């Protein structure tokens, strides 16, 4: 048998190389044919898988813009991002619409999330409608839906506490509609879920005997728990704030932030226009003096006033205690007069 020459060997090598190149080119042509021919691998994914991915994104969203950016990716994402399975999983930050960006589109987005059973959207939209838009009945219904957990996947602690404040003050009605016992029951449920403002409010109610049998020791115990929980949330917020360059707002209530911004932007103008149109009573309604609360009276003299100076109004005992620690201690006329009297006595 004759040995192959060097030339034939080189031809065989070139042929084999040409063959591998031809097969590679064929594969590339097949892949490019699928891409350019309109048959994309993404289109073959089932809708259930895409919905699961979008639902996971919604559950981890840090702002509503995350959902909006996903919906703008393609037509399929736009259609599936509006599915109830995705909207119901949106996180509290994912539905936290800001007052500066409030529009009909934002209102429609919150309505769709609430209709899908999102408890965070029910709570935020309920607070906005009850306190800002004046729709008391629909706002209270949304808060009740979020608090009860019917169709929302469990009770919402912030909504329970919001309904408790409504019960304590008789908001949306008259003084005869106050129900301290129902408010204490709602605070107890929210406190059991770990809501710090509800813990603080329940502690003050037990100390004062308001809506429950007086138990000063148990009230002080709950106040200590509330202070420890608020300190833990504050330290976590500070660490996240430093880690993310000052963008984290962990622990901040989206509804309170919305109401504070809402009244700061248009509350005064709305009150003036109401006064000019014969709505003088609307112009005399006062905001809660706790700077981070944002609640506004639904009737005159609804909120409690400071018994020493009468200048500060509070929607709850918890807000009064927080504001006293933060600033009102140095601003209250009675406290300032007592401090001056003590200073003068010590001087002599």
Secondary structure by P-SEA (a helix, b strand, c coil): cccccaaaaaaaaaaaaaaaaaaaaaaaaaaaaaaaacccccccccaaaaaaaaaaaaaacccaaaaaaaaaccaaaaaaaacaaaaaaccccccccccccccaaaaaaaaaaaaaccaaaaaaaaaaaaccccaaaaaaaaaaaaaaccccccccaaaaaaaaaaaaaccccccccccaaaaaaaaaaaaaaccaaaaaaaaaaaaacccccccaaaaaaaaaaaaaaaaaaaaaaaaaaaaacccccccccaaaaaaaaaaaccaaaaaaaaaaacccccccccccccccccccccccccccccccccccccccaaaaaaaaacccccccaaaaaaaaaaaaaaac
